[in-house]
Amino acid sequence: MTDLDAQQTWTWQWLGFYSSFSLINHCSTVEKSLYSPQLLRNGKLQVNVANSIKSEAYKLVFWQLFVVMGLALILFLFKGLQSGISSLLGGLAYCVPNLMFVWRVFSRTSAQAARSFLVAFLAGEVSKLFLSALLFVLIVKYLAVDFKFVLAGYICAIMAFWLVSFIFLAQEHPREDL
């Protein structure tokens, strides 16, 4: 492995741990997985790794949305229509930007160089955070919703993201010492 390959592999490991934890978690252990032993060849992200990451990212967003809809259904049944809709809208204020992030970043990843992917990833993360905050403010300000349930839905979506991320990570890397 050359110094450039080692540096690029470290960059992917850094992305996997610190930014959108589960979306890039495959990259940190590529050498131990079923993928080829080198993450990058000639500056291109390998197609099988990119497709696997893309698939995991969409699964993550699906399960996040599923949890938000479950909370909305529970609140609808026990607290009424407005609380159910409020929590659903709050959760969607985080899920929709997350879905747009996944679509934007991973739509052309397999053919892009690592540097282009990094730029798209960081731009997508910034736009996701901005859009999420904007949707939250617009929902609270212009729709007839209960703020506490919008906030509960929003927090639930964030927690669901991390919970599903850790579940995916635990499935991929089971503890061997138990």
Contacts in CASP RR format, 6 or more apart in sequence:
PFRMAT RR
TARGET T0000
AUTHOR 0000-0000-0000
METHOD contacts of the structure
MODEL  1
MTDLDAQQTWTWQWLGFYSSFSLINHCSTVEKSLYSPQLLRNGKLQVNVA
NSIKSEAYKLVFWQLFVVMGLALILFLFKGLQSGISSLLGGLAYCVPNLM
FVWRVFSRTSAQAARSFLVAFLAGEVSKLFLSALLFVLIVKYLAVDFKFV
LAGYICAIMAFWLVSFIFLAQEHPREDL
1 9 0 8 1.000
1 38 0 8 1.000
5 38 0 8 1.000
5 39 0 8 1.000
5 40 0 8 1.000
8 39 0 8 1.000
8 40 0 8 1.000
8 43 0 8 1.000
8 114 0 8 1.000
9 30 0 8 1.000
9 39 0 8 1.000
9 40 0 8 1.000
11 114 0 8 1.000
11 118 0 8 1.000
12 24 0 8 1.000
12 27 0 8 1.000
12 28 0 8 1.000
12 30 0 8 1.000
12 39 0 8 1.000
12 40 0 8 1.000
12 114 0 8 1.000
13 27 0 8 1.000
13 28 0 8 1.000
15 24 0 8 1.000
15 27 0 8 1.000
15 118 0 8 1.000
15 121 0 8 1.000
16 23 0 8 1.000
16 24 0 8 1.000
16 25 0 8 1.000
16 27 0 8 1.000
16 28 0 8 1.000
17 28 0 8 1.000
19 121 0 8 1.000
19 125 0 8 1.000
20 101 0 8 1.000
20 125 0 8 1.000
21 162 0 8 1.000
21 165 0 8 1.000
21 169 0 8 1.000
22 56 0 8 1.000
22 57 0 8 1.000
22 60 0 8 1.000
22 164 0 8 1.000
22 165 0 8 1.000
22 166 0 8 1.000
22 168 0 8 1.000
22 169 0 8 1.000
23 53 0 8 1.000
23 56 0 8 1.000
23 57 0 8 1.000
23 60 0 8 1.000
23 102 0 8 1.000
24 53 0 8 1.000
25 56 0 8 1.000
25 165 0 8 1.000
25 168 0 8 1.000
25 169 0 8 1.000
25 172 0 8 1.000
26 33 0 8 1.000
26 35 0 8 1.000
26 49 0 8 1.000
26 52 0 8 1.000
26 53 0 8 1.000
26 56 0 8 1.000
26 172 0 8 1.000
27 39 0 8 1.000
27 49 0 8 1.000
27 53 0 8 1.000
29 172 0 8 1.000
29 173 0 8 1.000
30 36 0 8 1.000
30 37 0 8 1.000
30 38 0 8 1.000
30 39 0 8 1.000
30 49 0 8 1.000
31 37 0 8 1.000
31 38 0 8 1.000
31 39 0 8 1.000
35 46 0 8 1.000
35 48 0 8 1.000
35 49 0 8 1.000
35 52 0 8 1.000
36 46 0 8 1.000
36 48 0 8 1.000
36 49 0 8 1.000
38 46 0 8 1.000
39 45 0 8 1.000
39 46 0 8 1.000
39 49 0 8 1.000
40 46 0 8 1.000
40 114 0 8 1.000
43 113 0 8 1.000
43 114 0 8 1.000
44 111 0 8 1.000
44 112 0 8 1.000
44 113 0 8 1.000
44 114 0 8 1.000
45 109 0 8 1.000
45 110 0 8 1.000
45 112 0 8 1.000
45 113 0 8 1.000
45 114 0 8 1.000
45 117 0 8 1.000
47 110 0 8 1.000
50 106 0 8 1.000
50 109 0 8 1.000
50 110 0 8 1.000
51 110 0 8 1.000
53 106 0 8 1.000
53 109 0 8 1.000
54 102 0 8 1.000
54 106 0 8 1.000
54 109 0 8 1.000
56 168 0 8 1.000
57 102 0 8 1.000
57 106 0 8 1.000
58 102 0 8 1.000
59 168 0 8 1.000
60 102 0 8 1.000
60 161 0 8 1.000
60 164 0 8 1.000
60 165 0 8 1.000
60 168 0 8 1.000
61 95 0 8 1.000
61 98 0 8 1.000
61 99 0 8 1.000
61 102 0 8 1.000
63 160 0 8 1.000
63 164 0 8 1.000
64 94 0 8 1.000
64 95 0 8 1.000
64 98 0 8 1.000
64 157 0 8 1.000
64 160 0 8 1.000
64 161 0 8 1.000
64 164 0 8 1.000
65 95 0 8 1.000
65 99 0 8 1.000
67 156 0 8 1.000
67 157 0 8 1.000
67 160 0 8 1.000
67 163 0 8 1.000
67 164 0 8 1.000
68 87 0 8 1.000
68 88 0 8 1.000
68 90 0 8 1.000
68 91 0 8 1.000
68 92 0 8 1.000
68 95 0 8 1.000
68 153 0 8 1.000
68 156 0 8 1.000
68 157 0 8 1.000
68 160 0 8 1.000
69 88 0 8 1.000
71 87 0 8 1.000
71 152 0 8 1.000
71 153 0 8 1.000
71 156 0 8 1.000
72 84 0 8 1.000
72 85 0 8 1.000
72 87 0 8 1.000
72 88 0 8 1.000
72 91 0 8 1.000
72 153 0 8 1.000
73 84 0 8 1.000
75 83 0 8 1.000
75 84 0 8 1.000
75 86 0 8 1.000
75 87 0 8 1.000
75 149 0 8 1.000
75 152 0 8 1.000
76 83 0 8 1.000
76 84 0 8 1.000
76 85 0 8 1.000
79 149 0 8 1.000
82 144 0 8 1.000
82 145 0 8 1.000
82 146 0 8 1.000
82 149 0 8 1.000
83 146 0 8 1.000
83 149 0 8 1.000
84 149 0 8 1.000
85 145 0 8 1.000
86 145 0 8 1.000
86 146 0 8 1.000
86 147 0 8 1.000
86 149 0 8 1.000
86 150 0 8 1.000
86 153 0 8 1.000
87 149 0 8 1.000
87 150 0 8 1.000
87 152 0 8 1.000
87 153 0 8 1.000
87 156 0 8 1.000
88 153 0 8 1.000
89 139 0 8 1.000
89 143 0 8 1.000
89 145 0 8 1.000
89 150 0 8 1.000
90 136 0 8 1.000
90 139 0 8 1.000
90 149 0 8 1.000
90 150 0 8 1.000
90 151 0 8 1.000
90 152 0 8 1.000
90 153 0 8 1.000
90 154 0 8 1.000
90 157 0 8 1.000
91 153 0 8 1.000
91 154 0 8 1.000
91 156 0 8 1.000
91 157 0 8 1.000
92 135 0 8 1.000
92 157 0 8 1.000
93 132 0 8 1.000
93 135 0 8 1.000
93 136 0 8 1.000
93 139 0 8 1.000
93 150 0 8 1.000
93 154 0 8 1.000
93 157 0 8 1.000
94 132 0 8 1.000
94 136 0 8 1.000
94 154 0 8 1.000
94 157 0 8 1.000
94 158 0 8 1.000
94 161 0 8 1.000
95 157 0 8 1.000
96 131 0 8 1.000
96 135 0 8 1.000
97 127 0 8 1.000
97 128 0 8 1.000
97 129 0 8 1.000
97 131 0 8 1.000
97 132 0 8 1.000
97 135 0 8 1.000
98 128 0 8 1.000
98 132 0 8 1.000
98 157 0 8 1.000
98 161 0 8 1.000
100 127 0 8 1.000
100 128 0 8 1.000
100 131 0 8 1.000
101 124 0 8 1.000
101 125 0 8 1.000
101 127 0 8 1.000
101 128 0 8 1.000
104 120 0 8 1.000
104 124 0 8 1.000
104 127 0 8 1.000
105 117 0 8 1.000
105 120 0 8 1.000
105 121 0 8 1.000
105 124 0 8 1.000
108 120 0 8 1.000
109 117 0 8 1.000
109 120 0 8 1.000
112 120 0 8 1.000
136 150 0 8 1.000
136 154 0 8 1.000
139 145 0 8 1.000
139 150 0 8 1.000
140 147 0 8 1.000
140 150 0 8 1.000
END
